[in-house]
Amino acid sequence: MHVAGFDLISIARSLVNDVVELSRLDGRVKGYLERLGWRRAVVIAMGKGSIQMALGALNVLEVDGGVIVTPRGTGRPVDGLEVIESSHPLPDESSLKAGEAVLEWARVAGRLGRLLVLVSGGASALVEKPIDPLTIDDVREATRLLLGCGASIHEINGVRKHLSLVKGGRLATTAYPAEVRGLYASDVPGDRLDVIGSGPTVADPTTYCEALEVTRRYGVYERLPERVSRVLEEGCRGLREETPKPGFQLLSRTVNELVAANIDVLRGLEVKLRSMGFNTLILTSRLEGESREVGRALASITMDVIERGVPVQPPAAILAGGETTVRVRGRGRGGRNMELAFSWALSMRYWGYRGEAAILSMDTDGIDGFTDAAGAILVPGLVEELISMGVDPYRVLEDNDTYTAISRVGGLIVTGPTGSNLNSIQVILVSGRSSTRAPS
């Protein structure tokens, strides 16, 4: 499988390091603060990219104290800042400790005058302070149900904001009258600041009633902890104060900016792939939907490239990014990127294609689902290899067991936590050679 003298799988593997480097956050924060002109501030950093973002800030600022909240196992000492390792993707007691810490530092900033809040993906689980009378166990169970029901991240975080004293702008209101800057690294399709990390410094356009409707739409309402459903019901009836909305006075001294996004990674990859001789097309940075269905759709696009040269002529590199979802039905191991890649390869087999194409599907944070893999690199022929081993590929999808299947054919990508989180990346490579068709 060669383009310009290179093996497609080797090219895909070489792109993994590029994805990691293009996702770095420290330089982006440093550049923003140099332009802003701040020299001192309290610093709160939360999310999978919190340490990178904080180190970028420390290149510019003298800090008046603050805290970094990072996933368990990724912490390191940082001069002048407390470091808390917390839980992801489900909150626990460490998330509660982190929530109390960030609220206290926000109050300190309210007295000192300036607060810098650095937010990256994962912050929603890592930092939590439930509203009364909820417990962290209530929020944990609600989060577990929402993550497995197929709801989008926009919908999930719309619910989370209405259970928290940190999310949905409430952190910034705690710091009033301090001047607040919220810098966001996006891990959500569309880069909405109020959704990234559940927008702790951003006015929340969603409502209790909308949050309640999400739980009903996806069939989790009846399984929610009783206190959670009661809070949502009370809020919808106007018995609880809403999250801060646009124009709210206590957010009048807060400015929020996007400093890094998925499209930045896609554009960087596009430059490299063009230099290697590929015709490139960025489809979208807003990819959403059920992972297996998105994989099928991307396979259909791949086949049109191969057979008709549309929407781009081979040799081609089709790029996309975003965050798909998995409705968990089975008891296997997997993640959204592995399931997408596996569905793509299986669909290519359905279309009868055995030729020269490959897919890279990975998460920029290095963690796909509840596994140690970042994603997968697959070619259509690997499905045949699995079948020859006695594996039923349709059963793999039914059981959500793509990690096990892909590991058997050496298709896993393992990077470890990258210290960033700019969502998922998909790259489909098609050679310039004529296709090889076989009956499905």
SULVENUR-V650196 format. One record per residue. N is the residue number from 1. SS is DSSP state (hx for helix, st for strand, lp for the rest). Layout:
n=<N:N>
ss=<SS:SS>
This chain:
n=<1:2:3:4:5:6:7:8:9:10:11:12:13:14:15:16:17:18:19:20:21:22:23:24:25:26:27:28:29:30:31:32:33:34:35:36:37:38:39:40:41:42:43:44:45:46:47:48:49:50:51:52:53:54:55:56:57:58:59:60:61:62:63:64:65:66:67:68:69:70:71:72:73:74:75:76:77:78:79:80:81:82:83:84:85:86:87:88:89:90:91:92:93:94:95:96:97:98:99:100:101:102:103:104:105:106:107:108:109:110:111:112:113:114:115:116:117:118:119:120:121:122:123:124:125:126:127:128:129:130:131:132:133:134:135:136:137:138:139:140:141:142:143:144:145:146:147:148:149:150:151:152:153:154:155:156:157:158:159:160:161:162:163:164:165:166:167:168:169:170:171:172:173:174:175:176:177:178:179:180:181:182:183:184:185:186:187:188:189:190:191:192:193:194:195:196:197:198:199:200:201:202:203:204:205:206:207:208:209:210:211:212:213:214:215:216:217:218:219:220:221:222:223:224:225:226:227:228:229:230:231:232:233:234:235:236:237:238:239:240:241:242:243:244:245:246:247:248:249:250:251:252:253:254:255:256:257:258:259:260:261:262:263:264:265:266:267:268:269:270:271:272:273:274:275:276:277:278:279:280:281:282:283:284:285:286:287:288:289:290:291:292:293:294:295:296:297:298:299:300:301:302:303:304:305:306:307:308:309:310:311:312:313:314:315:316:317:318:319:320:321:322:323:324:325:326:327:328:329:330:331:332:333:334:335:336:337:338:339:340:341:342:343:344:345:346:347:348:349:350:351:352:353:354:355:356:357:358:359:360:361:362:363:364:365:366:367:368:369:370:371:372:373:374:375:376:377:378:379:380:381:382:383:384:385:386:387:388:389:390:391:392:393:394:395:396:397:398:399:400:401:402:403:404:405:406:407:408:409:410:411:412:413:414:415:416:417:418:419:420:421:422:423:424:425:426:427:428:429:430:431:432:433:434:435:436:437:438:439:440>
ss=<lp:st:st:lp:lp:st:st:hx:hx:hx:hx:hx:hx:hx:hx:hx:hx:hx:hx:hx:hx:hx:lp:lp:lp:hx:hx:hx:hx:hx:hx:hx:hx:hx:hx:hx:lp:lp:lp:st:st:st:st:st:st:st:lp:lp:lp:hx:hx:hx:hx:hx:hx:hx:hx:hx:lp:lp:lp:st:st:st:st:st:st:st:st:st:st:lp:lp:lp:lp:lp:lp:st:lp:lp:st:st:st:st:st:st:lp:lp:lp:lp:lp:lp:hx:hx:hx:hx:hx:hx:hx:hx:hx:hx:hx:hx:hx:hx:hx:hx:hx:hx:hx:hx:lp:st:st:st:st:st:st:lp:lp:lp:hx:hx:hx:hx:lp:lp:lp:st:lp:lp:lp:lp:lp:hx:hx:hx:hx:hx:hx:hx:hx:hx:hx:hx:hx:lp:lp:lp:lp:lp:hx:hx:hx:hx:hx:hx:hx:hx:hx:hx:hx:st:lp:lp:lp:lp:lp:hx:hx:hx:hx:hx:hx:lp:lp:lp:st:st:st:st:st:st:st:lp:lp:lp:lp:lp:lp:lp:lp:lp:lp:hx:hx:hx:lp:lp:lp:lp:lp:lp:lp:lp:lp:hx:hx:hx:hx:hx:hx:hx:hx:hx:hx:lp:lp:lp:hx:hx:hx:lp:lp:hx:hx:hx:hx:hx:hx:hx:hx:hx:hx:hx:lp:lp:lp:lp:lp:lp:lp:lp:lp:lp:lp:lp:hx:hx:hx:lp:lp:st:st:st:st:st:st:st:lp:hx:hx:hx:hx:hx:hx:hx:hx:hx:hx:hx:hx:hx:hx:lp:lp:lp:st:st:st:st:st:st:st:st:st:lp:lp:st:hx:hx:hx:hx:hx:hx:hx:hx:hx:hx:hx:hx:hx:hx:hx:hx:hx:hx:lp:lp:lp:lp:lp:lp:lp:st:st:st:st:st:st:st:lp:lp:st:lp:lp:lp:lp:lp:lp:lp:lp:lp:lp:hx:hx:hx:hx:hx:hx:hx:hx:hx:hx:hx:hx:hx:hx:hx:lp:lp:st:lp:lp:lp:st:st:st:st:st:st:st:lp:lp:lp:lp:lp:lp:lp:lp:lp:lp:lp:st:st:st:st:st:lp:hx:hx:hx:hx:hx:hx:hx:hx:lp:lp:lp:lp:hx:hx:hx:hx:hx:hx:lp:lp:lp:hx:hx:hx:hx:hx:hx:hx:lp:lp:lp:st:st:lp:lp:lp:lp:lp:lp:lp:lp:lp:lp:st:st:st:st:st:st:st:lp:lp:lp:lp:lp:lp:st:lp:lp:lp>
